[in-house]
Amino acid sequence: MAEFVMVAGAWLGGWAWSDVVPELRAAGHGTHPLTLSGLAEKRGVGAGQQTHVRDIVDEVERLDLRDVVLVGHSYSGIPVGQAAERIGDRLARVIFVDSGVPADGESFASAWWQGQAAFEAILAGNGGSWTPITAEECEGQGLTDEQIARFVGGATPHPGASLTEPAVLTRSLAELPATYIKCLLDGDQPTDDVAELLKSERWELVEMDTGHWPMFSQPAELARIMDGAIRGR
């Protein structure tokens, strides 16, 4: 079966996949939840975006993984998309979970809905990091009160440099075998850049009727989709 290297989005560590892991293992897969530098148990470590790309590549190489499925949720789709082209023939597929996708020379902040300057001002006002969202801001995303409490309780500030440093790509993401999972409570249509990539014959779209954090709200269904993505169903 496949080896799943799973990277959660902003503020979260490898712990966020704890309900998905047993489902994938029951299906026969290897699971490798990864905490990026500067987050969760690695909090306090300085990290730019390329640090996060190296975190992912180094984990694959350290464990000598083959048939790798890289999974990037939210922010982490950006470093995962870059790592995917750097691990060569170890890669089986990329799964983007309601995530951003990298564009060469652009950053997470570049696509901020209020503009990059506004986002950088937010970081500057918080000592250079991105403060986790509140429980109130999690409302409407298909999460129970218990799931929201777990999310908020485990979240840590996200290193700002990883959000402003530009991506580095040498070829189009459209060339990668990819599944994009769109969580409908967080908007019913993919962003324009994702919609363009979905025109590729190597990309597929799967929708989930839940919010932006399906590893909390629907872990079994998320695992089923991830398993199906590499089995061709």
Secondary structure by P-SEA (a helix, b strand, c coil): ccccccccccccccccaaaaaaaaaaabbbbbbbbcccccccccccccaaaaaaaaaaaaaaaccccbbbbbcccaaaaaaaaaaaacccccbbbbccbbbbcccccccccccccaaaaaaaaaaaccccccccccccccccccaaaaaaaaaaccccccccccbbbbbccccccccbbbbbbccccccccaaaaaaaccccbbbbbbccccccccccaaaaaaaaaaaaacc
